[in-house]
Amino acid sequence: MTSQSQGIQQLLQAEKRAKDKLEEAKKRKGKRLKQAKEEATAEIDHYRLQREKEFRKKETNVMGSQGNFSAKIEEQTTEAIRNLTSSYHRNMESMMKKLLSTICDISPEIHPNFRPVV
């Protein structure tokens, strides 16, 4: 009987060692998964920063050329306003005279469709 109980004790100790090893392996697996996740996150962040840098560089190139376009448009607009203002000042006097003469100088005439009653 002692050999049987000794055998059972050995089996229980072996089972306990196996259980401990299994728990230790699970802990190592959890640590490794956590480490892999952190490495992946760091790699993703690095890739994101690299792509954002490239995007900013391309955006600067495109926006720089748009800045040139907006400067040209601003210049053209200013020139058009200047031309319209000078045209207004040149023609204002003659147009005012023409308008006043049309409004004030009335020459009464009989309408061509008018038929006098006899």
C-alpha atoms as a printed R data frame, in Angstrom:
    type eleno elety resid chain resno       x       y       z
1   ATOM     1    CA   MET     A     1   0.000   0.000   0.000
2   ATOM     2    CA   THR     A     2   2.815   2.392   0.687
3   ATOM     3    CA   SER     A     3   4.145   1.868  -2.782
4   ATOM     4    CA   GLN     A     4   0.711   2.667  -4.150
5   ATOM     5    CA   SER     A     5   0.418   5.836  -2.123
6   ATOM     6    CA   GLN     A     6   3.982   6.695  -3.034
7   ATOM     7    CA   GLY     A     7   3.078   6.208  -6.729
8   ATOM     8    CA   ILE     A     8  -0.010   8.384  -6.305
9   ATOM     9    CA   GLN     A     9   2.100  11.051  -4.609
10  ATOM    10    CA   GLN     A    10   4.550  10.973  -7.533
11  ATOM    11    CA   LEU     A    11   1.666  11.283  -9.992
12  ATOM    12    CA   LEU     A    12   0.198  14.221  -8.070
13  ATOM    13    CA   GLN     A    13   3.606  15.921  -7.917
14  ATOM    14    CA   ALA     A    14   4.135  15.325 -11.653
15  ATOM    15    CA   GLU     A    15   0.650  16.712 -12.364
16  ATOM    16    CA   LYS     A    16   1.405  19.768 -10.226
17  ATOM    17    CA   ARG     A    17   4.733  20.340 -12.042
18  ATOM    18    CA   ALA     A    18   2.950  19.995 -15.406
19  ATOM    19    CA   LYS     A    19   0.279  22.455 -14.259
20  ATOM    20    CA   ASP     A    20   2.966  24.916 -13.116
21  ATOM    21    CA   LYS     A    21   4.798  24.581 -16.422
22  ATOM    22    CA   LEU     A    22   1.539  25.113 -18.298
23  ATOM    23    CA   GLU     A    23   0.757  28.258 -16.297
24  ATOM    24    CA   GLU     A    24   4.281  29.537 -16.831
25  ATOM    25    CA   ALA     A    25   3.954  28.891 -20.592
26  ATOM    26    CA   LYS     A    26   0.637  30.782 -20.620
27  ATOM    27    CA   LYS     A    27   2.284  33.715 -18.860
28  ATOM    28    CA   ARG     A    28   5.163  33.718 -21.358
29  ATOM    29    CA   LYS     A    29   2.649  33.551 -24.220
30  ATOM    30    CA   GLY     A    30   0.723  36.501 -22.751
31  ATOM    31    CA   LYS     A    31   3.935  38.507 -22.351
32  ATOM    32    CA   ARG     A    32   4.980  37.676 -25.905
33  ATOM    33    CA   LEU     A    33   1.557  38.675 -27.280
34  ATOM    34    CA   LYS     A    34   1.703  41.944 -25.359
35  ATOM    35    CA   GLN     A    35   5.230  42.606 -26.637
36  ATOM    36    CA   ALA     A    36   4.193  41.764 -30.213
37  ATOM    37    CA   LYS     A    37   1.220  44.108 -29.915
38  ATOM    38    CA   GLU     A    38   3.457  46.930 -28.663
39  ATOM    39    CA   GLU     A    39   5.938  46.311 -31.494
40  ATOM    40    CA   ALA     A    40   3.121  46.323 -34.041
41  ATOM    41    CA   THR     A    41   1.726  49.569 -32.599
42  ATOM    42    CA   ALA     A    42   5.173  51.179 -32.745
43  ATOM    43    CA   GLU     A    43   5.608  50.020 -36.344
44  ATOM    44    CA   ILE     A    44   2.167  51.358 -37.297
45  ATOM    45    CA   ASP     A    45   2.936  54.718 -35.665
46  ATOM    46    CA   HIS     A    46   6.260  54.908 -37.505
47  ATOM    47    CA   TYR     A    47   4.556  54.093 -40.829
48  ATOM    48    CA   ARG     A    48   1.786  56.641 -40.152
49  ATOM    49    CA   LEU     A    49   4.342  59.385 -39.404
50  ATOM    50    CA   GLN     A    50   6.265  58.546 -42.561
51  ATOM    51    CA   ARG     A    51   3.112  58.677 -44.716
52  ATOM    52    CA   GLU     A    52   1.998  61.943 -43.073
53  ATOM    53    CA   LYS     A    53   5.406  63.473 -43.830
54  ATOM    54    CA   GLU     A    54   5.081  62.462 -47.482
55  ATOM    55    CA   PHE     A    55   1.540  63.837 -47.570
56  ATOM    56    CA   ARG     A    56   2.607  67.156 -46.046
57  ATOM    57    CA   LYS     A    57   5.432  67.404 -48.570
58  ATOM    58    CA   LYS     A    58   3.071  66.777 -51.507
59  ATOM    59    CA   GLU     A    59   0.496  69.128 -49.994
60  ATOM    60    CA   THR     A    60   3.119  71.857 -49.702
61  ATOM    61    CA   ASN     A    61   4.089  71.387 -53.334
62  ATOM    62    CA   VAL     A    62   0.472  71.556 -54.487
63  ATOM    63    CA   MET     A    63  -0.538  74.385 -52.152
64  ATOM    64    CA   GLY     A    64   2.562  76.330 -53.140
65  ATOM    65    CA   SER     A    65   1.455  76.297 -56.756
66  ATOM    66    CA   GLN     A    66  -2.074  77.217 -55.681
67  ATOM    67    CA   GLY     A    67  -0.596  80.133 -53.785
68  ATOM    68    CA   ASN     A    68   0.920  81.343 -57.047
69  ATOM    69    CA   PHE     A    69  -2.470  81.021 -58.736
70  ATOM    70    CA   SER     A    70  -4.218  82.976 -56.008
71  ATOM    71    CA   ALA     A    71  -1.575  85.721 -56.265
72  ATOM    72    CA   LYS     A    72  -2.125  85.896 -60.041
73  ATOM    73    CA   ILE     A    73  -5.907  85.999 -59.596
74  ATOM    74    CA   GLU     A    74  -5.568  88.723 -56.964
75  ATOM    75    CA   GLU     A    75  -3.382  90.739 -59.323
76  ATOM    76    CA   GLN     A    76  -5.842  90.321 -62.216
77  ATOM    77    CA   THR     A    77  -8.755  91.336 -59.983
78  ATOM    78    CA   THR     A    78  -6.941  94.443 -58.795
79  ATOM    79    CA   GLU     A    79  -6.125  95.369 -62.404
80  ATOM    80    CA   ALA     A    80  -9.763  94.887 -63.480
81  ATOM    81    CA   ILE     A    81 -10.999  97.068 -60.601
82  ATOM    82    CA   ARG     A    82  -8.462  99.741 -61.518
83  ATOM    83    CA   ASN     A    83  -9.617  99.681 -65.172
84  ATOM    84    CA   LEU     A    84 -13.282  99.897 -64.211
85  ATOM    85    CA   THR     A    85 -12.620 102.794 -61.836
86  ATOM    86    CA   SER     A    86 -10.703 104.765 -64.449
87  ATOM    87    CA   SER     A    87 -13.408 104.056 -67.066
88  ATOM    88    CA   TYR     A    88 -16.048 105.253 -64.602
89  ATOM    89    CA   HIS     A    89 -14.221 108.509 -63.944
90  ATOM    90    CA   ARG     A    90 -13.622 109.106 -67.655
91  ATOM    91    CA   ASN     A    91 -17.220 108.513 -68.762
92  ATOM    92    CA   MET     A    92 -19.166 109.736 -65.723
93  ATOM    93    CA   GLU     A    93 -19.521 113.362 -66.885
94  ATOM    94    CA   SER     A    94 -20.689 112.547 -70.412
95  ATOM    95    CA   MET     A    95 -23.146 109.887 -69.186
96  ATOM    96    CA   MET     A    96 -24.642 112.257 -66.622
97  ATOM    97    CA   LYS     A    97 -25.173 114.885 -69.320
98  ATOM    98    CA   LYS     A    98 -26.746 112.300 -71.621
99  ATOM    99    CA   LEU     A    99 -29.095 111.053 -68.887
100 ATOM   100    CA   LEU     A   100 -30.113 114.548 -67.838
101 ATOM   101    CA   SER     A   101 -30.736 115.629 -71.413
102 ATOM   102    CA   THR     A   102 -32.874 112.532 -72.055
103 ATOM   103    CA   ILE     A   103 -34.895 113.115 -68.906
104 ATOM   104    CA   CYS     A   104 -35.175 116.912 -68.975
105 ATOM   105    CA   ASP     A   105 -35.348 117.767 -72.666
106 ATOM   106    CA   ILE     A   106 -38.845 116.728 -73.578
107 ATOM   107    CA   SER     A   107 -40.157 117.443 -77.039
108 ATOM   108    CA   PRO     A   108 -43.912 116.880 -77.162
109 ATOM   109    CA   GLU     A   109 -45.066 114.976 -80.239
110 ATOM   110    CA   ILE     A   110 -48.304 113.453 -81.315
111 ATOM   111    CA   HIS     A   111 -48.244 109.716 -81.324
112 ATOM   112    CA   PRO     A   112 -48.305 108.260 -84.851
113 ATOM   113    CA   ASN     A   113 -51.397 106.167 -84.048
114 ATOM   114    CA   PHE     A   114 -53.401 109.129 -82.868
115 ATOM   115    CA   ARG     A   115 -56.439 109.941 -85.067
116 ATOM   116    CA   PRO     A   116 -58.164 113.178 -84.478
117 ATOM   117    CA   VAL     A   117 -61.908 113.007 -84.020
118 ATOM   118    CA   VAL     A   118 -63.779 114.941 -86.704
